[in-house]
Amino acid sequence: MEAEFPGPCNNEDIIDNEEKIVICEPQLQHLNTNLKDNLREDEHFIILNEQIWEFLTSKYGGREMLRFGQEDSEGRTSIEVNLQKIYVYFFPMSQANQHIDVMYTSKNATLDEILKRMMNRKKKGKDSIKFWKHSVPQDLGKFYRDILCEWKKYKKASFHGERLKDLSKTVEDLQISRDDMLVIEMLAQGGFIFEEVEEVEHEHTLEEEAKTAYETELKDPSTLQYLGIPLDKALNKSSARGLCGLSNLGNTCFMNSAL
C-alpha cells in the first residue's frame, strides 16, 4: 500500500493575515510576511536550515518563510523569527484614499535603513522625507481634514507628535507600540507641512507660589490660617523682639501656655 502524499510544505496557517496593506519589498522577501502573535517554537513551528528546507521542497514543494541569523559580539547566532509590526501613514495622500499601511521590520533595523526603504519605494531623495511618531487616531479622516484645514489657513500645520531625527536609532529604541504609527511626511508643493509643537515648561510666578503655600497652610491644622485667625489680629504691634505668644483673643490662653 502506497503512503499518502503529504502535499507541499505550507506555512499559511501560521502567517499573520494582516487586513491592512502590507508594504512589500521585492528585494527583501523576508520582510514581507510575519508570524501570527503568540506562536511558540517547537510547538507551533520549527526552524530549518537551508539545506533541509531545499531537500523537503525538492520532493514536496512549498512556500518558504525566510529568516536570517544575526551574530553577536561573542559569536553566537540568534534568529529573529517574529518581526516588528509597524503601522505606517504616508502624508500627504488623497483624501479619498486615506489608509494606514503595515510594515514588517527587524527590531534591530535603524531609522536610516527604513528611510532607504521609503526612498526606494516613493522614489524620493533623503531630504524629501521626515519621520514622526504619533498615536493612531480613532478617526483617520478627521485627523487628515483637521491638518488640511490648518494648512490651508496658515500654510503650516501644528503636529502633536514626536519628530524622529536620529537616524542611527533602532526600531527597538524608538519604542513604537501597536497604538502608535510611523508618520512618513513627504515634501508637498516645495515644503514640509508639519510644524513641531514644542512643550513649553510652565514657569511658576512668585504670586502663584505664595498662593500655593497659602492653600497648603489652609489644610494644615497647626497654622493660624487653618483656624481662620488673621495674622494682623493675632500679633500685637508692641510685641517685644525675641518673645513669642499671642494676644489674648479669647480662648487662646491655652495656646499661649504651649508657646
C-alpha positions as CSV (number, residue, x, y, z in Angstrom):
1,M,0.0,0.0,0.0
2,E,1.4,3.3,-1.0
3,A,1.8,6.1,1.6
4,E,-0.4,9.1,1.1
5,F,1.4,12.0,-0.5
6,P,1.7,14.7,2.3
7,G,1.5,17.7,-0.1
8,P,3.6,20.8,-0.2
9,C,5.2,22.4,2.9
10,N,2.7,25.1,3.8
11,N,3.1,28.0,6.3
12,E,-0.3,29.6,5.6
13,D,-1.8,28.6,9.0
14,I,1.0,30.4,11.0
15,I,1.3,33.5,8.8
16,D,-0.2,36.8,10.0
17,N,-3.1,37.6,7.7
18,E,-2.9,41.3,8.1
19,E,-6.0,43.1,6.9
20,K,-4.2,46.4,6.2
21,I,-2.0,46.7,3.1
22,V,1.5,45.3,3.8
23,I,4.4,47.3,2.4
24,C,6.2,44.6,0.4
25,E,9.8,44.7,-0.7
26,P,10.8,42.7,-3.8
27,Q,14.4,42.7,-2.8
28,L,13.7,41.9,0.9
29,Q,11.3,39.0,0.7
30,H,11.9,38.0,4.3
31,L,10.3,41.3,5.4
32,N,7.0,40.7,3.5
33,T,5.5,38.1,5.9
34,N,5.3,37.7,9.7
35,L,4.1,35.1,12.1
36,K,0.8,35.3,14.0
37,D,1.1,36.5,17.6
38,N,1.7,34.2,20.5
39,L,3.2,31.3,18.5
40,R,5.9,29.2,20.2
41,E,8.8,27.5,18.6
42,D,8.7,23.7,18.6
43,E,5.0,23.8,19.4
44,H,3.6,25.7,16.5
45,F,6.6,25.8,14.2
46,I,10.2,24.7,13.8
47,I,13.2,26.4,12.2
48,L,15.0,24.6,9.4
49,N,18.3,25.4,7.9
50,E,18.6,26.0,4.2
51,Q,19.9,22.5,3.2
52,I,17.0,20.7,4.9
53,W,14.4,23.1,3.5
54,E,15.7,22.6,0.0
55,F,15.6,18.8,0.4
56,L,12.0,18.9,1.5
57,T,10.8,21.3,-1.1
58,S,12.6,19.4,-3.9
59,K,10.3,16.5,-3.0
60,Y,7.1,18.1,-1.9
61,G,7.3,21.8,-3.0
62,G,6.2,24.6,-0.7
63,R,6.4,28.3,0.1
64,E,9.3,29.4,2.3
65,M,9.3,32.0,5.0
66,L,12.9,33.3,5.2
67,R,14.6,34.5,8.4
68,F,18.2,35.4,8.8
69,G,20.5,34.8,11.8
70,Q,22.5,37.6,13.4
71,E,25.8,37.1,15.1
72,D,26.5,38.9,18.4
73,S,29.9,40.1,19.6
74,E,30.6,36.7,21.2
75,G,30.0,34.8,18.0
76,R,26.6,33.5,19.0
77,T,23.9,33.4,16.3
78,S,20.3,34.2,17.0
79,I,17.3,34.2,14.6
80,E,14.6,36.9,14.8
81,V,11.5,34.9,14.0
82,N,8.9,37.5,14.9
83,L,9.4,40.8,13.2
84,Q,8.2,44.1,14.5
85,K,4.9,45.2,13.1
86,I,4.7,49.0,12.5
87,Y,1.7,51.0,11.3
88,V,2.7,53.4,8.6
89,Y,0.9,56.6,7.5
90,F,2.1,58.4,4.4
91,F,1.4,62.1,4.3
92,P,0.1,63.8,2.2
93,M,-2.2,61.4,0.3
94,S,-5.5,62.0,-1.4
95,Q,-8.5,62.5,0.9
96,A,-10.4,59.7,-0.8
97,N,-7.6,57.2,-0.2
98,Q,-6.9,57.7,3.5
99,H,-5.5,54.5,5.0
100,I,-2.8,53.1,7.2
101,D,-0.3,50.5,5.9
102,V,1.7,47.9,7.8
103,M,5.4,47.4,7.6
104,Y,7.4,44.4,9.0
105,T,10.9,45.1,10.1
106,S,13.6,43.8,12.4
107,K,13.7,45.4,15.8
108,N,17.4,46.0,15.2
109,A,16.8,47.9,12.0
110,T,17.8,51.6,12.2
111,L,15.7,54.5,11.1
112,D,18.2,55.1,8.4
113,E,17.5,51.6,6.9
114,I,13.8,52.4,7.0
115,L,14.5,55.7,5.3
116,K,16.3,53.9,2.5
117,R,13.3,51.6,2.0
118,M,10.9,54.5,1.8
119,M,13.2,56.4,-0.6
120,N,13.3,53.4,-2.9
121,R,9.5,52.9,-2.6
122,K,8.5,56.5,-3.1
123,K,11.4,57.5,-5.4
124,K,12.3,60.3,-3.1
125,G,15.6,61.8,-2.0
126,K,16.8,61.7,1.6
127,D,15.9,65.3,2.2
128,S,12.4,64.8,0.9
129,I,11.2,62.6,3.8
130,K,10.7,63.3,7.5
131,F,9.7,60.8,10.2
132,W,7.2,61.4,13.0
133,K,5.8,59.2,15.8
134,H,2.1,59.7,16.5
135,S,-0.7,57.8,18.2
136,V,-3.1,56.0,15.8
137,P,-6.1,58.3,15.6
138,Q,-9.6,56.9,16.1
139,D,-10.9,58.8,13.1
140,L,-8.2,59.0,10.3
141,G,-10.4,61.0,8.0
142,K,-11.0,63.7,10.7
143,F,-7.3,63.6,11.5
144,Y,-6.5,64.4,7.9
145,R,-9.1,67.1,7.5
146,D,-8.0,68.9,10.6
147,I,-4.4,69.0,9.3
148,L,-5.6,70.1,5.8
149,C,-7.8,72.9,7.2
150,E,-5.0,74.3,9.3
151,W,-2.5,74.1,6.4
152,K,-4.9,75.9,4.0
153,K,-5.3,78.7,6.5
154,Y,-1.7,79.1,7.8
155,K,0.4,77.2,5.2
156,K,1.6,75.2,8.2
157,A,0.0,72.6,10.4
158,S,0.9,72.1,14.1
159,F,1.8,68.4,14.7
160,H,1.5,67.0,18.2
161,G,3.8,64.1,17.5
162,E,7.4,63.3,18.2
163,R,9.9,64.2,15.4
164,L,12.3,61.3,14.8
165,K,15.6,62.9,13.9
166,D,18.3,60.4,15.0
167,L,18.6,58.0,12.1
168,S,21.0,55.8,14.0
169,K,18.3,54.7,16.5
170,T,16.8,51.3,16.1
171,V,13.2,50.3,15.9
172,E,13.6,49.0,19.5
173,D,15.0,52.3,20.6
174,L,12.0,54.2,19.2
175,Q,9.6,52.1,21.3
176,I,6.8,52.2,18.6
177,S,3.9,50.3,20.1
178,R,0.7,48.9,18.4
179,D,-1.0,52.1,19.5
180,D,1.4,54.3,17.5
181,M,2.0,54.9,13.8
182,L,5.1,56.0,12.0
183,V,4.1,59.1,10.0
184,I,6.2,59.5,6.9
185,E,5.9,63.1,5.7
186,M,7.0,63.9,2.2
187,L,7.6,67.2,0.5
188,A,4.5,68.9,-0.7
189,Q,4.5,71.9,-3.0
190,G,8.1,72.6,-2.3
191,G,8.0,72.3,1.5
192,F,7.0,70.3,4.5
193,I,3.6,70.8,6.1
194,F,4.1,69.7,9.7
195,E,5.4,72.0,12.3
196,E,6.7,70.5,15.5
197,V,4.9,71.7,18.6
198,E,7.3,72.2,21.5
199,E,6.1,71.6,25.0
200,V,6.6,74.8,26.9
201,E,7.5,74.3,30.5
202,H,5.2,76.3,32.8
203,E,7.2,78.8,34.9
204,H,5.6,79.5,38.4
205,T,5.5,83.1,39.4
206,L,6.1,84.4,42.9
207,E,2.4,85.1,43.2
208,E,1.5,81.6,42.2
209,E,4.0,80.1,44.7
210,A,2.5,82.3,47.5
211,K,-1.0,81.2,46.6
212,T,0.1,77.5,46.7
213,A,1.8,78.0,50.1
214,Y,-1.3,79.7,51.5
215,E,-3.5,76.8,50.2
216,T,-1.2,74.3,51.8
217,E,-1.4,76.2,55.2
218,L,-5.2,76.1,55.0
219,K,-5.1,72.3,55.1
220,D,-2.6,72.3,58.0
221,P,-4.2,72.2,61.5
222,S,-1.0,73.7,63.1
223,T,-1.4,77.0,61.3
224,L,-3.4,80.1,62.1
225,Q,-4.9,80.1,58.6
226,Y,-6.5,76.8,59.3
227,L,-8.0,78.2,62.5
228,G,-9.3,81.2,60.5
229,I,-7.4,83.7,62.6
230,P,-6.0,86.7,60.7
231,L,-2.3,87.2,61.4
232,D,-2.7,91.0,61.7
233,K,-5.1,90.5,64.6
234,A,-3.1,87.7,66.2
235,L,0.1,89.7,66.5
236,N,0.4,92.8,68.8
237,K,2.3,95.6,67.2
238,S,4.0,96.3,70.6
239,S,5.3,92.7,70.9
240,A,8.9,92.7,72.0
241,R,11.5,91.0,69.8
242,G,12.5,87.5,70.9
243,L,9.2,86.9,72.7
244,C,6.6,84.6,71.2
245,G,3.0,84.3,72.0
246,L,-0.4,85.6,71.1
247,S,-2.5,88.4,72.1
248,N,-5.4,87.0,74.1
249,L,-8.2,86.9,71.5
250,G,-10.4,84.8,73.7
251,N,-10.0,81.1,74.5
252,T,-6.3,81.3,73.4
253,C,-4.6,81.3,76.8
254,F,-4.1,77.5,76.5
255,M,-2.2,78.1,73.2
256,N,-0.1,80.8,74.8
257,S,0.9,78.4,77.6
258,A,2.1,75.9,74.9
259,L,4.1,78.5,73.1
